[in-house]
Amino acid sequence: MTKSLRDRAEIVTKEVQDILGVSAESHPKEIADAVEQAIIKALLEERQRCADIAFQCCDEDQDQAHKIAEEIKRINTALVSNLSSMR
């Protein structure tokens, strides 16, 4: 079963609470929000890194490099929109 980022953040929240030995009532929303934001930030940074690498690898064909980079950025924008709507 595919899990949403929020589901994953909540699972990690429980793991963090267990590691710290705190109750499940100890700021679960704040922890899950921080974890979710860290995941989103990492995804966005990796997407940008992929776009940069695609651009560098297609040095001889700049048109193709721009197309690849633009497609990655388009997907990135859609990802951000979808993640924002999940809140």
N, C-alpha and C positions, 0 to 999 in steps of 0.2 A: 504494500500500500504506500502510495506517495504521501509524504507529509509536507505540509506548508512550512514556510520559514517560522511562522509563529509557533506551530506545533513543536518544531525542533528547538526553538528558544525556550519553550516551557519545559521540555525534557531536560535541557541543560540547566535550567533554573533549579529543578529538583536535584540534579546531580551536585550543583554548587552548594545548595543548602545542606545536602547530606555530607559533603566534604567538610563544610564549615561547622557542622553539627548544630545548625539552627533549625527552628521549626518552619513548617511550610508557610506559615503566616508572616515570615520575615521578609517583607518587601518583594513578594513574588512578581508583581507587575513591573516594578522598577528593574529588577534583575532581567526579566524576560525582554523588556524593552531594550536594555543595554546590549544583551546578547543578539537580539534581532538586528539592531543598528550596526553592530560589529560585523555580522554576516553580510548585511547589505553593502556596507562600505567595502568589505573584502571582495565581494562579487563585482562591484563597480570598478574597483581598482584593477582587478584582473581583466575585465572586459577592455578597459583602456589600454592595459599593457598588451593585450592581444592585438588591438587595433594598431598600436605603435609598431609591434613586431611585424605585422602584416605589411604595413607601409614600408618598413625597412627592407623586408625580404623581396619586395617587388620593385626594387630600385630602378630596374631597367624599364619596367612598364608602369609608369606613374598613374596612368588612367586606371589600370587594374587595382593598383594599390589604393587609390582614392575610393574606388567602388567597394573594396573589402572593408576599408576603414569606416566608410559611411554606413555600410550594412551592420557592422558591429555597433556603431553608435546608435543606429535606429533600433536595434534589438535592446540595447542598453536603456534607451528611453522607454520602450515598451515594458521592460522589466521594472523600472522605477515606478511607472504608472500602475502596473499590476500589483506591486508590493504595497504601494500607498493605498490602493483601494481595498486591500485585505485588512486594513486596520479597523 
